[in-house]
Every structure is written in structure tokens, then in C-alpha cells.
Amino acid sequence: MSHSHAHESVPRIPLIGAGALVIASLVLVAFVRLVPAPAEAPAATVVARELHFDDREDGGITVRDARDPAYVQVLPAGQDNFVRATMRGFARERRRAGIGQETPFRLSARSDGRLTLEDPTNGRVVDLEAFGSTNVTSFARFLTPPGQAR
């Protein structure tokens, strides 16, 4: 009894495909290693001001610069609702954590267009541009002393 075995072979097309994949991978790795990476964008410069927001008996808010006692703005009662709501949220978080109002908030404008409000006592940062340009403007004015054009 003689058995004849059929000649079994690996299909050529998948073998050629696998080889091409290996060669393409090697070429891609060589390309990535040899081509210089693009230069990083320069870090955004920051203009910051540390501010206190104090409630007034008449319902207004006094905005004071922590480093410049001459810098004071008063927000009359019933106006600047975005500023009021934002600062109430920050104050509420401080009260819950048992943190006082001694530490000022940090308002920062970056050269890349971002405006952020930060509470250094708990690390909370709000990107104000997420709330629209009108609301950004309501905070951006605090970066320039009263009477100076921005």
C-alpha cells in the first residue's frame, strides 16, 4: 500500500502580503527616526492678577487687587450676573471645605487666547472662554486697572 501525499504548501499570496507588511513597518520606523520632529510651539505667555471678590451690604460686589490697593472696581447690585454666579460657586466650594476668603483668586489671560479663573486653595480652574465671548469680557476687564484702555 502506497500512500501518496499531496504536496502541501503555504499559499503564496498571504506570504507575500506578510512580507510586504514587515518591509513597510521597517521603512516607517526608519522614516520616523530619521525625520526631525517639528519644533514645539512656544509656551503661551500669561498676564495674571490676584483678586478678592467681596460682597457689599447694598448687594454689589467689590473687586480688589491683592497686590495693588489702588485697584478697586465695584459691580453694582443686579448687574454682572455671570461674575456673580461664578464667584458664588467658588465661594460655596471654599465654605464646604472650611477655607476662608483670605487667599485671592487668580485671573489669568494667556497669549493663546485662554482666560482662566483659578482658586489656588483647592486647585479648581475654570476656562472662561467656554462660556462665550461676552462672559469672557466680563472677567477680562479686571486685568486692566480702571480708567486704562484695554
DSSP file (Angstrom, degrees, kcal/mol; ACC not computed):
  #  RESIDUE AA STRUCTURE BP1 BP2  ACC     N-H-->O    O-->H-N    N-H-->O    O-->H-N    TCO  KAPPA ALPHA  PHI   PSI    X-CA   Y-CA   Z-CA
    1    1 A M              0   0    0      0, 0.0     2,-0.6     0, 0.0     0, 0.0   0.000 360.0 360.0 360.0 116.1    0.0    0.0    0.0
    2    2 A S        -     0   0    0      2,-0.0     2,-0.5     0, 0.0     0, 0.0  -0.885 360.0-156.3-107.4 129.2    1.5    3.0   -1.1
    3    3 A H        -     0   0    0     -2,-0.6     2,-0.6     2,-0.0     0, 0.0  -0.876   4.8-154.4-103.2 131.5    0.2    6.3    0.1
    4    4 A S        -     0   0    0     -2,-0.5     2,-0.5     0, 0.0    -2,-0.0  -0.917   8.5-149.9-105.6 126.3    0.8    9.3   -1.9
    5    5 A H        -     0   0    0     -2,-0.6     2,-0.2     3,-0.0    -2,-0.0  -0.792  17.1-125.6 -94.0 129.8    0.9   12.6    0.0
    6    6 A A        -     0   0    0     -2,-0.5     2,-0.8     1,-0.1    -1,-0.0  -0.515  33.8-104.8 -71.2 142.2   -0.2   15.6   -1.8
    7    7 A H        -     0   0    0     -2,-0.2     2,-0.4     1,-0.0    -1,-0.1  -0.573  39.7-158.4 -72.8 109.1    2.4   18.3   -1.7
    8    8 A E        +     0   0    0     -2,-0.8     2,-0.3     0, 0.0    -1,-0.0  -0.756  16.9 172.8 -92.7 133.9    1.1   20.8    0.8
    9    9 A S        -     0   0    0     -2,-0.4     3,-0.0     0, 0.0    -2,-0.0  -0.940  37.6 -99.6-137.3 160.4    2.4   24.3    0.6
   10   10 A V        -     0   0    0     -2,-0.3     2,-0.0     1,-0.1     5,-0.0  -0.601  50.7-102.1 -76.5 134.8    1.8   27.7    2.1
   11   11 A P     >  -     0   0    0      0, 0.0     4,-1.1     0, 0.0    -1,-0.1  -0.349  27.3-140.9 -60.1 137.8   -0.4   29.9   -0.1
   12   12 A R  H  > S+     0   0    0      1,-0.2     4,-2.5     2,-0.2     5,-0.2   0.862  90.5  60.1 -72.6 -38.0    1.8   32.4   -1.8
   13   13 A I  H  > S+     0   0    0      1,-0.2     4,-2.4     2,-0.2    -1,-0.2   0.931 107.1  44.0 -63.8 -48.5   -0.4   35.5   -1.6
   14   14 A P  H  > S+     0   0    0      0, 0.0     4,-2.4     0, 0.0    -1,-0.2   0.881 113.9  53.1 -63.4 -34.0   -0.7   35.7    2.2
   15   15 A L  H  X S+     0   0    0     -4,-1.1     4,-1.9     2,-0.2    -2,-0.2   0.907 110.3  46.0 -65.6 -41.9    3.1   35.0    2.5
   16   16 A I  H  X S+     0   0    0     -4,-2.5     4,-2.4     2,-0.2    -1,-0.2   0.899 112.1  52.4 -66.8 -40.6    3.8   37.9    0.1
   17   17 A G  H  X S+     0   0    0     -4,-2.4     4,-2.1    -5,-0.2    -2,-0.2   0.902 108.9  49.3 -61.7 -42.7    1.4   40.1    2.0
   18   18 A A  H  X S+     0   0    0     -4,-2.4     4,-2.0     2,-0.2    -1,-0.2   0.902 111.3  49.7 -64.4 -41.2    3.1   39.4    5.3
   19   19 A G  H  X S+     0   0    0     -4,-1.9     4,-2.3     1,-0.2    -2,-0.2   0.908 110.0  50.3 -63.8 -42.0    6.5   40.1    3.9
   20   20 A A  H  X S+     0   0    0     -4,-2.4     4,-2.6     1,-0.2    -1,-0.2   0.884 108.9  52.9 -63.8 -37.7    5.3   43.4    2.4
   21   21 A L  H  X S+     0   0    0     -4,-2.1     4,-2.1     2,-0.2    -1,-0.2   0.904 109.3  48.5 -63.9 -41.9    3.8   44.4    5.8
   22   22 A V  H  X S+     0   0    0     -4,-2.0     4,-2.1     2,-0.2    -2,-0.2   0.925 113.1  47.3 -64.1 -45.1    7.2   43.7    7.5
   23   23 A I  H  X S+     0   0    0     -4,-2.3     4,-2.3     1,-0.2    -2,-0.2   0.915 111.5  50.6 -64.4 -42.9    9.1   45.8    5.0
   24   24 A A  H  X S+     0   0    0     -4,-2.6     4,-2.4     1,-0.2    -1,-0.2   0.892 109.5  51.7 -62.5 -39.4    6.6   48.6    5.2
   25   25 A S  H  X S+     0   0    0     -4,-2.1     4,-2.4     2,-0.2    -1,-0.2   0.914 109.9  48.5 -63.3 -43.3    6.9   48.6    9.0
   26   26 A L  H  X S+     0   0    0     -4,-2.1     4,-2.3     2,-0.2    -2,-0.2   0.906 111.8  49.2 -64.0 -42.0   10.7   48.8    8.8
   27   27 A V  H  X S+     0   0    0     -4,-2.3     4,-2.4     2,-0.2    -2,-0.2   0.913 111.5  49.6 -63.9 -42.2   10.5   51.7    6.3
   28   28 A L  H  X S+     0   0    0     -4,-2.4     4,-2.4     2,-0.2    -2,-0.2   0.912 110.7  49.0 -63.8 -43.8    8.0   53.6    8.5
   29   29 A V  H  X S+     0   0    0     -4,-2.4     4,-2.0     1,-0.2    -1,-0.2   0.920 111.9  49.3 -62.2 -43.7   10.2   53.1   11.6
   30   30 A A  H  X S+     0   0    0     -4,-2.3     4,-1.9     1,-0.2    -2,-0.2   0.909 110.8  50.7 -62.3 -41.7   13.3   54.3    9.7
   31   31 A F  H  X S+     0   0    0     -4,-2.4     4,-2.2     1,-0.2    -2,-0.2   0.929 110.1  48.7 -62.0 -46.5   11.4   57.4    8.5
   32   32 A V  H  < S+     0   0    0     -4,-2.4    -1,-0.2     1,-0.2    -2,-0.2   0.870 114.0  46.7 -63.3 -37.4   10.1   58.3   11.9
   33   33 A R  H  < S+     0   0    0     -4,-2.0    -1,-0.2    -5,-0.2    -2,-0.2   0.817 116.9  42.4 -75.2 -29.8   13.6   58.0   13.4
   34   34 A L  H  < S+     0   0    0     -4,-1.9    -2,-0.2    -5,-0.2    -1,-0.2   0.763  97.1  79.2 -91.4 -26.5   15.4   60.0   10.6
   35   35 A V  S  < S-     0   0    0     -4,-2.2     2,-0.0    -5,-0.2     0, 0.0  -0.709  86.2-118.8 -85.5 128.0   12.9   62.9   10.1
   36   36 A P        -     0   0    0      0, 0.0     3,-0.1     0, 0.0    -2,-0.1  -0.328  28.7-109.7 -66.3 147.3   13.3   65.6   12.7
   37   37 A A        -     0   0    0      1,-0.1     3,-0.1    -2,-0.0    -5,-0.0  -0.433  40.8 -96.2 -71.9 148.6   10.3   66.3   14.9
   38   38 A P        -     0   0    0      0, 0.0    -1,-0.1     0, 0.0     2,-0.1  -0.329  48.3 -95.2 -63.9 149.3    8.5   69.6   14.4
   39   39 A A        -     0   0    0      1,-0.1     2,-0.1    -3,-0.1     0, 0.0  -0.370  43.0-109.7 -65.1 142.4    9.5   72.4   16.7
   40   40 A E        -     0   0    0      1,-0.1    -1,-0.1    -3,-0.1     3,-0.1  -0.450  33.5-107.0 -72.1 145.9    7.3   72.9   19.7
   41   41 A A        -     0   0    0     -2,-0.1    -1,-0.1     1,-0.1     3,-0.1  -0.469  44.5 -98.7 -68.2 143.2    5.1   75.9   19.8
   42   42 A P        -     0   0    0      0, 0.0    -1,-0.1     0, 0.0     3,-0.1  -0.317  46.0 -95.6 -63.8 148.9    6.4   78.5   22.3
   43   43 A A        -     0   0    0      1,-0.1     2,-0.2    -3,-0.1    68,-0.0  -0.339  45.5-102.4 -63.9 144.6    4.6   78.4   25.7
   44   44 A A        -     0   0    0     -3,-0.1     2,-0.2     1,-0.1    -1,-0.1  -0.464  33.8-124.8 -68.9 136.0    1.8   80.9   26.0
   45   45 A T        -     0   0    0     -2,-0.2    66,-2.3    -3,-0.1     2,-0.4  -0.523  26.4-141.7 -79.3 153.8    2.7   84.0   28.0
   46   46 A V  E     -A  110   0A   0     64,-0.2     2,-0.5    -2,-0.2    64,-0.2  -0.952  17.8-166.5-125.1 134.2    0.5   84.8   30.9
   47   47 A V  E     +A  109   0A   0     62,-3.0    62,-3.2    -2,-0.4     2,-0.3  -0.987  28.1 177.2-111.9 121.3   -0.9   88.0   32.3
   48   48 A A  E     -A  108   0A   0     -2,-0.5     2,-0.4    60,-0.2    60,-0.2  -0.905  20.1-171.0-129.6 154.2   -2.3   87.3   35.7
   49   49 A R  E     -A  107   0A   0     58,-2.3    58,-2.9    -2,-0.3     2,-0.6  -0.993  19.9-137.4-141.8 136.5   -3.9   89.3   38.6
   50   50 A E  E     -A  106   0A   0     -2,-0.4    16,-3.2    56,-0.2    17,-0.4  -0.856  33.6-175.1 -97.9 124.3   -4.8   88.0   42.0
   51   51 A L  E     -AB 105  65A   0     54,-3.0    54,-3.2    -2,-0.6     2,-0.4  -0.893  25.6-149.4-128.0 147.3   -8.2   89.3   43.0
   52   52 A H  E     - B   0  64A   0     12,-3.0    12,-2.6    -2,-0.3     2,-0.5  -0.925  12.1-157.6-107.2 139.7  -10.6   89.4   46.0
   53   53 A F  E     - B   0  63A   0     -2,-0.4     2,-0.4    10,-0.2    10,-0.2  -0.972  16.2-174.4-118.2 113.2  -14.3   89.5   45.4
   54   54 A D  E     - B   0  62A   0      8,-2.9     8,-3.1    -2,-0.5     2,-0.2  -0.918  22.5-127.1-116.2 133.3  -16.2   90.9   48.4
   55   55 A D  E     - B   0  61A   0     -2,-0.4     2,-0.3     6,-0.2     6,-0.2  -0.515  25.7-146.2 -71.6 142.2  -20.0   91.1   48.8
   56   56 A R    >   -     0   0    0      4,-2.7     3,-1.7    -2,-0.2    -1,-0.0  -0.745  21.2-117.4-106.9 158.0  -21.2   94.6   49.8
   57   57 A E  T 3  S+     0   0    0     -2,-0.3    -1,-0.1     1,-0.3    -2,-0.0   0.799 114.5  58.3 -63.8 -28.5  -24.2   95.4   52.0
   58   58 A D  T 3  S-     0   0    0      1,-0.1    -1,-0.3    19,-0.0    19,-0.2   0.383 124.8-100.5 -84.3   6.1  -26.0   97.1   49.1
   59   59 A G  S <  S+     0   0    0     -3,-1.7    19,-0.4     1,-0.3    -2,-0.1   0.349  87.0 118.7  93.0  -6.0  -25.9   93.8   47.1
   60   60 A G        -     0   0    0     17,-0.2    -4,-2.7    18,-0.1     2,-0.4  -0.195  59.9-124.0 -81.3 179.4  -22.9   94.9   44.9
   61   61 A I  E     -BC  55  75A   0     14,-2.3    14,-3.5    -6,-0.2     2,-0.5  -0.996  10.6-147.6-128.6 134.1  -19.5   93.2   44.7
   62   62 A T  E     -BC  54  74A   0     -8,-3.1    -8,-2.9    -2,-0.4     2,-0.6  -0.887  10.3-157.7 -99.2 129.2  -16.2   94.9   45.3
   63   63 A V  E     -BC  53  73A   0     10,-3.5    10,-2.3    -2,-0.5     2,-0.4  -0.940  16.4-178.3-108.4 120.0  -13.3   93.6   43.2
   64   64 A R  E     -BC  52  72A   0    -12,-2.6   -12,-3.0    -2,-0.6     2,-0.4  -0.938  27.6-125.9-122.7 140.9   -9.9   94.3   44.8
   65   65 A D  E     -B   51   0A   0      6,-1.6   -14,-0.2     3,-0.6     6,-0.1  -0.705  17.1-142.2 -80.5 132.6   -6.4   93.5   43.6
   66   66 A A  S    S+     0   0    0    -16,-3.2    -1,-0.1    -2,-0.4   -15,-0.1   0.744  99.3  32.6 -68.6 -23.0   -4.5   91.6   46.2
   67   67 A R  S    S+     0   0    0    -17,-0.4    -1,-0.2     1,-0.2   -16,-0.1   0.601 116.3  54.2-109.2 -15.5   -1.2   93.4   45.4
   68   68 A D    >   -     0   0    0      3,-0.1     3,-2.1     1,-0.1    -3,-0.6  -0.862  57.8-171.1-126.2  96.3   -2.4   96.9   44.4
   69   69 A P  T 3  S+     0   0    0      0, 0.0    -1,-0.1     0, 0.0    -3,-0.0   0.700  85.6  64.2 -62.3 -17.5   -4.7   98.5   47.0
   70   70 A A  T 3  S+     0   0    0      1,-0.1     2,-0.9    -6,-0.0    -2,-0.0   0.680  82.6  90.1 -77.7 -16.4   -5.5  101.3   44.5
   71   71 A Y    <   +     0   0    0     -3,-2.1    -6,-1.6    -6,-0.1     2,-0.4  -0.717  52.8 145.2 -86.9 109.1   -7.2   98.8   42.2
   72   72 A V  E     -C   64   0A   0     -2,-0.9     2,-0.4    -8,-0.2    -8,-0.2  -0.990  21.8-178.8-143.6 133.9  -10.8   98.6   43.1
   73   73 A Q  E     -C   63   0A   0    -10,-2.3   -10,-3.5    -2,-0.4     2,-0.5  -0.987  14.7-149.3-127.9 144.1  -13.9   98.1   41.0
   74   74 A V  E     -C   62   0A   0     -2,-0.4   -12,-0.2   -12,-0.2    -2,-0.0  -0.958   1.4-156.1-115.3 126.8  -17.5   98.0   42.2
   75   75 A L  E     -C   61   0A   0    -14,-3.5   -14,-2.3    -2,-0.5     3,-0.1  -0.898  25.8-129.8 -99.0 113.8  -20.1   95.9   40.5
   76   76 A P    >   -     0   0    0      0, 0.0     3,-1.6     0, 0.0   -17,-0.1  -0.193  33.1 -86.1 -62.8 154.6  -23.5   97.3   41.3
   77   77 A A  T 3  S+     0   0    0      1,-0.2   -17,-0.2   -19,-0.2     3,-0.1  -0.298 113.6  23.8 -57.9 140.8  -26.3   95.1   42.5
   78   78 A G  T 3  S+     0   0    0    -19,-0.4     2,-0.3     1,-0.3    -1,-0.2   0.453 106.6  93.1  83.4   0.5  -28.3   93.4   39.8
   79   79 A Q    <   +     0   0    0     -3,-1.6    -1,-0.3     1,-0.2     5,-0.2  -0.767  68.9  32.3-120.1 167.7  -25.5   93.6   37.2
   80   80 A D     >  +     0   0    0     -2,-0.3     4,-2.3    -3,-0.1    -1,-0.2   0.925  62.1 173.1  55.9  52.1  -22.7   91.3   36.0
   81   81 A N  H  > S+     0   0    0      1,-0.2     4,-2.8     2,-0.2     5,-0.2   0.814  72.2  56.0 -64.5 -32.1  -24.7   88.1   36.7
   82   82 A F  H  > S+     0   0    0      2,-0.2     4,-2.4     1,-0.2    -1,-0.2   0.930 109.4  46.6 -66.2 -42.9  -22.1   85.8   35.2
   83   83 A V  H  > S+     0   0    0      2,-0.2     4,-2.6     1,-0.2     5,-0.2   0.937 114.1  49.1 -61.6 -46.2  -19.4   87.2   37.5
   84   84 A R  H  X S+     0   0    0     -4,-2.3     4,-2.3     1,-0.2    -2,-0.2   0.938 113.1  45.3 -58.7 -49.8  -21.8   86.9   40.5
   85   85 A A  H  X S+     0   0    0     -4,-2.8     4,-1.9     2,-0.2    -1,-0.2   0.900 114.1  49.0 -64.6 -40.9  -22.8   83.3   39.7
   86   86 A T  H  X S+     0   0    0     -4,-2.4     4,-1.9    -5,-0.2    -1,-0.2   0.938 113.8  45.0 -64.3 -46.7  -19.2   82.2   39.0
   87   87 A M  H  X S+     0   0    0     -4,-2.6     4,-2.7     1,-0.2    -1,-0.2   0.830 109.2  56.1 -70.8 -30.9  -17.8   83.7   42.2
   88   88 A R  H  X S+     0   0    0     -4,-2.3     4,-2.7    -5,-0.2    -1,-0.2   0.917 107.3  50.5 -63.0 -41.9  -20.7   82.3   44.3
   89   89 A G  H  X S+     0   0    0     -4,-1.9     4,-1.9     2,-0.2    -2,-0.2   0.918 112.2  46.2 -61.8 -43.9  -19.8   78.8   43.0
   90   90 A F  H  X S+     0   0    0     -4,-1.9     4,-1.9     2,-0.2    -2,-0.2   0.925 113.7  48.5 -64.0 -44.1  -16.2   79.3   44.0
   91   91 A A  H  X S+     0   0    0     -4,-2.7     4,-2.6     1,-0.2    -2,-0.2   0.890 108.4  54.5 -64.2 -39.2  -17.1   80.7   47.4
   92   92 A R  H  X S+     0   0    0     -4,-2.7     4,-2.4     1,-0.2    -1,-0.2   0.910 107.3  50.4 -61.0 -42.6  -19.5   77.8   48.0
   93   93 A E  H  X S+     0   0    0     -4,-1.9     4,-1.6     1,-0.2    -1,-0.2   0.896 110.4  49.9 -63.5 -39.2  -16.7   75.3   47.4
   94   94 A R  H  X>S+     0   0    0     -4,-1.9     5,-3.1     2,-0.2     4,-0.5   0.929 109.9  50.0 -64.4 -44.2  -14.5   77.2   49.8
   95   95 A R  H ><5S+     0   0    0     -4,-2.6     3,-1.3     1,-0.2    -2,-0.2   0.926 108.9  52.1 -60.8 -44.3  -17.2   77.2   52.5
   96   96 A R  H 3<5S+     0   0    0     -4,-2.4    -1,-0.2     1,-0.3    -2,-0.2   0.853 112.9  45.3 -59.4 -35.0  -17.8   73.4   52.1
   97   97 A A  H 3<5S-     0   0    0     -4,-1.6    -1,-0.3    -5,-0.2    -2,-0.2   0.460 115.9-115.4 -88.8  -1.0  -14.1   72.8   52.5
   98   98 A G  T <<5 +     0   0    0     -3,-1.3     2,-0.4    -4,-0.5    -3,-0.2   0.783  66.2 146.5  73.0  27.1  -13.8   75.1   55.5
   99   99 A I      < -     0   0    0     -5,-3.1    -1,-0.3    -6,-0.2    -2,-0.1  -0.823  39.8-137.0-100.1 134.4  -11.5   77.5   53.6
  100  100 A G        -     0   0    0     -2,-0.4     3,-0.3    -3,-0.1    -1,-0.1  -0.110  22.3-108.2 -79.6-178.1  -11.7   81.3   54.3
  101  101 A Q  S    S+     0   0    0      1,-0.2   -48,-0.1   -49,-0.0    -1,-0.1   0.238  88.7 102.4 -96.3  11.6  -11.7   84.1   51.8
  102  102 A E        +     0   0    0      2,-0.1    -1,-0.2   -50,-0.1    -3,-0.0   0.881  65.6  74.6 -65.4 -38.3   -8.1   85.3   52.7
  103  103 A T  S    S-     0   0    0     -3,-0.3    18,-0.1     1,-0.1   -52,-0.0  -0.620  84.2-130.5 -80.0 127.4   -6.5   83.8   49.6
  104  104 A P        -     0   0    0      0, 0.0   -52,-0.2     0, 0.0     2,-0.2  -0.289  17.0-113.4 -73.2 161.7   -7.2   85.7   46.4
  105  105 A F  E     -A   51   0A   0    -54,-3.2   -54,-3.0    14,-0.1     2,-0.6  -0.609  27.5-127.8 -86.7 155.1   -8.4   84.1   43.2
  106  106 A R  E     -AD  50 118A   0     12,-2.7    12,-2.6   -56,-0.2     2,-0.5  -0.933  18.3-167.7-112.9 118.8   -6.1   84.2   40.2
  107  107 A L  E     -AD  49 117A   0    -58,-2.9   -58,-2.3    -2,-0.6     2,-0.4  -0.920  15.0-174.1-103.1 123.1   -7.4   85.5   36.9
  108  108 A S  E     -AD  48 116A   0      8,-2.8     8,-2.7    -2,-0.5     2,-0.5  -0.969  17.3-165.8-127.7 132.0   -5.0   84.7   34.0
  109  109 A A  E     -AD  47 115A   0    -62,-3.2   -62,-3.0    -2,-0.4     2,-0.3  -0.965  16.3-156.5-111.6 128.9   -5.1   85.7   30.3
  110  110 A R  E >   -A   46   0A   0      4,-3.0     3,-2.2    -2,-0.5   -64,-0.2  -0.755  26.5-120.9-105.8 152.4   -2.8   83.7   28.1
  111  111 A S  T 3  S+     0   0    0    -66,-2.3   -65,-0.1    -2,-0.3    -1,-0.1   0.691 111.7  66.4 -64.5 -16.8   -1.3   84.9   24.7
  112  112 A D  T 3  S-     0   0    0    -67,-0.3    -1,-0.3     2,-0.1   -68,-0.0   0.388 123.9-101.1 -84.6   5.0   -3.1   81.9   23.1
  113  113 A G  S <  S+     0   0    0     -3,-2.2     2,-0.2     1,-0.3    -2,-0.1   0.323  77.7 135.5  98.4  -7.4   -6.5   83.5   24.0
  114  114 A R        -     0   0    0     14,-0.1    -4,-3.0    -5,-0.0     2,-0.5  -0.541  34.1-166.5 -78.8 140.3   -7.4   81.4   27.0
  115  115 A L  E     -D  109   0A   0     -6,-0.2    13,-2.5    -2,-0.2    14,-0.7  -0.992  14.1-179.0-124.5 121.8   -8.8   83.2   30.1
  116  116 A T  E     -DE 108 127A   0     -8,-2.7    -8,-2.8    -2,-0.5     2,-0.5  -0.900  22.0-153.2-125.2 151.5   -8.9   81.2   33.3
  117  117 A L  E     -DE 107 126A   0      9,-2.1     9,-2.7    -2,-0.3     2,-0.4  -0.992  23.3-172.4-119.9 127.7  -10.1   81.8   36.8
  118  118 A E  E     -DE 106 125A   0    -12,-2.6   -12,-2.7    -2,-0.5     7,-0.2  -0.937  25.3-150.4-127.1 143.0   -8.3   79.7   39.5
  119  119 A D  E >>> - E   0 124A   0      5,-2.7     4,-2.0    -2,-0.4     3,-1.3  -0.919  12.5-165.3-106.2 103.2   -8.8   79.1   43.1
  120  120 A P  T 345S+     0   0    0      0, 0.0    -1,-0.1     0, 0.0   -15,-0.1   0.702  81.6  68.1 -63.4 -18.4   -5.3   78.4   44.4
  121  121 A T  T 345S+     0   0    0      1,-0.2   -16,-0.0   -17,-0.1    -2,-0.0   0.804 121.5  11.8 -73.0 -27.1   -6.7   77.0   47.7
  122  122 A N  T <45S-     0   0    0     -3,-1.3    -1,-0.2     2,-0.1   -23,-0.0   0.404 100.2-114.9-130.6  -0.1   -8.3   73.9   46.1
  123  123 A G  T  <5 +     0   0    0     -4,-2.0     2,-0.2     1,-0.3    -2,-0.0   0.488  58.5 153.5  81.8   2.2   -6.8   73.9   42.5
  124  124 A R  E   < -E  119   0A   0     -5,-0.6    -5,-2.7   -34,-0.1     2,-0.4  -0.490  19.7-175.2 -69.2 131.7  -10.1   74.5   40.7
  125  125 A V  E     -E  118   0A   0     -7,-0.2     2,-0.5    -2,-0.2    -7,-0.2  -0.997   9.6-162.9-129.8 132.1   -9.6   76.2   37.3
  126  126 A V  E     -E  117   0A   0     -9,-2.7    -9,-2.1    -2,-0.4     2,-1.0  -0.970  15.7-142.1-116.8 125.4  -12.4   77.4   35.0
  127  127 A D  E >   -E  116   0A   0     -2,-0.5     3,-1.3   -11,-0.2   -11,-0.2  -0.764  17.1-164.8 -82.0 105.6  -11.7   78.1   31.4
  128  128 A L  G >  S+     0   0    0    -13,-2.5     3,-2.1    -2,-1.0    -1,-0.2   0.757  77.7  71.6 -70.3 -25.3  -13.9   81.1   30.9
  129  129 A E  G >  S+     0   0    0    -14,-0.7     3,-1.4     1,-0.3    -1,-0.3   0.716  83.2  73.2 -65.1 -16.7  -13.9   81.1   27.1
  130  130 A A  G <  S+     0   0    0     -3,-1.3    -1,-0.3     1,-0.2    -2,-0.2   0.681  92.8  56.1 -66.9 -15.8  -16.0   78.0   27.3
  131  131 A F  G <  S-     0   0    0     -3,-2.1     4,-0.3     1,-0.3    -1,-0.2   0.339 119.7 -94.7-100.6   5.8  -18.9   80.4   28.4
  132  132 A G    <>  -     0   0    0     -3,-1.4     4,-1.9     1,-0.1    -1,-0.3  -0.046  37.9 -76.3  99.8 159.2  -18.7   82.7   25.3
  133  133 A S  H  > S+     0   0    0      1,-0.2     4,-2.4     2,-0.2     5,-0.2   0.822 123.9  57.0 -65.3 -34.4  -17.1   86.0   24.5
  134  134 A T  H  > S+     0   0    0      1,-0.2     4,-1.4     2,-0.2    -1,-0.2   0.924 110.6  44.3 -63.2 -42.5  -19.5   88.2   26.4
  135  135 A N  H  > S+     0   0    0     -4,-0.3     4,-0.9     2,-0.2    -2,-0.2   0.840 110.5  54.6 -72.3 -32.5  -18.8   86.3   29.6
  136  136 A V  H >X S+     0   0    0     -4,-1.9     4,-3.0     1,-0.2     3,-1.0   0.932 107.2  51.8 -61.9 -44.8  -15.0   86.3   28.9
  137  137 A T  H 3X S+     0   0    0     -4,-2.4     4,-1.5     1,-0.3    -2,-0.2   0.852  99.9  62.9 -60.8 -35.2  -15.2   90.1   28.6
  138  138 A S  H 3< S+     0   0    0     -4,-1.4    -1,-0.3     1,-0.2    -2,-0.2   0.809 116.6  30.0 -63.5 -27.6  -17.0   90.4   31.9
  139  139 A F  H X< S+     0   0    0     -3,-1.0     3,-2.0    -4,-0.9     4,-0.2   0.782 109.5  67.4 -96.4 -34.0  -13.9   89.0   33.6
  140  140 A A  H >< S+     0   0    0     -4,-3.0     3,-1.9     1,-0.3     4,-0.3   0.809  88.5  67.9 -58.9 -31.0  -11.2   90.2   31.2
  141  141 A R  G >< S+     0   0    0     -4,-1.5     3,-1.0     1,-0.3    -1,-0.3   0.734  87.7  67.8 -62.7 -20.6  -11.8   93.8   32.3
  142  142 A F  G <  S+     0   0    0     -3,-2.0    -1,-0.3     1,-0.2    -2,-0.2   0.594  87.4  67.6 -76.1  -8.6  -10.4   93.0   35.7
  143  143 A L  G <  S+     0   0    0     -3,-1.9    -1,-0.2    -4,-0.2    -2,-0.2   0.669  96.6  60.1 -82.2 -16.7   -6.9   92.6   34.2
  144  144 A T  S <  S-     0   0    0     -3,-1.0     3,-0.1    -4,-0.3     6,-0.1  -0.942  93.5-112.9-114.7 130.6   -6.7   96.3   33.4
  145  145 A P    >   -     0   0    0      0, 0.0     3,-1.8     0, 0.0    -2,-0.1  -0.240  47.8 -87.0 -57.6 148.0   -6.9   99.0   36.0
  146  146 A P  T 3  S+     0   0    0      0, 0.0     3,-0.1     0, 0.0    -4,-0.0  -0.257 114.9  28.1 -55.4 141.0  -10.0  101.2   35.9
  147  147 A G  T 3  S+     0   0    0      1,-0.3     2,-0.4    -3,-0.1     0, 0.0   0.282  96.7 106.7  90.6 -10.7   -9.5  104.2   33.5
  148  148 A Q  S <  S-     0   0    0     -3,-1.8    -1,-0.3    -4,-0.1     2,-0.1  -0.854  70.9-122.3-103.5 137.1   -7.0  102.5   31.3
  149  149 A A              0   0    0     -2,-0.4    -1,-0.0     1,-0.1     0, 0.0  -0.446 360.0 360.0 -72.4 148.4   -8.0  101.3   27.8
  150  150 A R              0   0    0     -2,-0.1    -1,-0.1    -6,-0.1    -2,-0.0   0.386 360.0 360.0-103.1 360.0   -7.5   97.6   27.1
